[in-house]
Each structure stands twice: as structure tokens, then as C-alpha cells.
Amino acid sequence: MKKTTLEYRMMLEHNRLKVPNAKLLTGSVSGLYPIILDGGRTTIFISDLEKEVETRERYQLRRDSRLNIFTKKPKV
């Protein structure tokens, strides 16, 4: 006889079998490399360690451009 009770349908083990593995790993940092930026205040996880320098440069450029918007410009 098949178990069709509400408790069985709500069990995580039962539902987990229907969910693809890619969705179960969403938000997981396994297999990713951490890059610590901004003196330890920001951490970015990347999958390719060879792009570390590029990621650091992009972050610095974005940070500099964002800071220029909020600083007062001298009146001429």
C-alpha cells in the first residue's frame, strides 16, 4: 500500500528526491574561492582562481566611481 498521508508528502526526504541537485546547491560556496576585499569587510566568491586580479581591479574601479558620485565637488 502506498503512503499518501499528508505527513509523508510534507517530509523533506520525499520532496528532496524530486528537486534537481543544481537547485539544492544554490547559495553553496563549495568549490568556490574566497577573495577578501576592502580590508576584510567584503568577501567575493569566484569559481576561477585565475581571475582574482581582474576581480580585484573591477571592484576597485566600481568602488572609486561610486565614491566620486557622493563626494562634494569644489565650486569653480
C-alpha positions, 0 to 999 in steps of 0.5 A: 500500500502506498503512503499518501498521508499528508505527513509523508508528502510534507517530509523533506526526504520525499520532496528532496528526491524530486528537486534537481541537485543544481537547485539544492546547491544554490547559495553553496560556496563549495568549490568556490574561492574566497577573495577578501576585499576592502580590508576584510569587510567584503568577501567575493566568491569566484569559481576561477582562481585565475581571475582574482586580479581582474576581480580585484581591479573591477571592484576597485574601479566600481568602488572609486566611481561610486565614491566620486558620485557622493563626494562634494565637488569644489565650486569653480 
